[in-house]
């Protein structure tokens, strides 16, 4: 894993809302933006923004199904970031 990728991953983890999102996704395996927003008590728009940051860092993967986007932990997470996520 390159330093720049690792930096992006750790920066994405450096926010309590994104950590809450990851905890929830880790628990339920897969969730929609609406489900995540409801769980962490944040607006749909803000939740989407946080999910975009996590997706850009390859921490979560997005799958569009009809009108809903589903998020799950990404397969391409680098080992250092994967270890950090595993302790959530």
N, C-alpha and C positions, 0 to 999 in steps of 0.2 A: 504494500500500500504506500502510495506516495505521500509525502508530507502535506501537500496541498489538500489531497482528498481526506487525510486524517484530520487536518485542521477544520475543514468544512463539516465533517461529521461531529467533531467535538463541539464546534460552535452551535450546531443544530441542537445538540443535547443540552446546551447551556441556558435553558429556559424552562421554568417550572411548568408552564402550560404544555410544552412539548413533551416533557417528562411524564406528565399526567396522561397525555394522549398515548404515549408508548406503553405505559403501564396498562391502560385499558385495552389496547390492541393486543398486547401480549396475553392478557387474561382471556379475551374472547376470540382470539385468532384472526378475526376479520370483522370490520364494522364500516358502516356508512358515515359520511360526514355528519349527518343529522344525529345518529346514535352517539357519536363521539362528542358532539357539541352539547347534547343533553347530559351526558355523563359528567363532563368536566365543567358544566355550567358556564358556557361561553357561547357567543353568537356564532351562527353558521358561517358568516363571513370571516370572522377572526380564526375560527377553527380551520377553515379552508386555507387561510394564509399560513398557519402553522404547519399544516399538512404539506403544503407546497415546499416549505423549507426542508422538512424531513424527506420529502421525495427527491428534492434536488441533491441531497446528501446521500441518496440511495439507502436510506434507513427504512423507509416504507415504500411499498409498491402500490400503484393505483390500478384498479381494473374497472372499466366502465361497463355497466350492465344496464341496458335500456337507459332510463333517466337517472340512475343512481351510480355514484362512484363508490367502490368498496376499497378499503385500505387494509393492508396486512404488512407484517414485518418483511423487509426486503431480503432476497436471497444474496444480493451482491454486497452486503455490509462487510466492510473490512474487519479483520479480526480484533483490533483494539476497540473499535466502536461496538462490535458484537459483544465483547466482554462487558463493556459499560452497560449496554442494554440488558444483558443477562442478570445484572444485580438489581434491576428495578423490581 
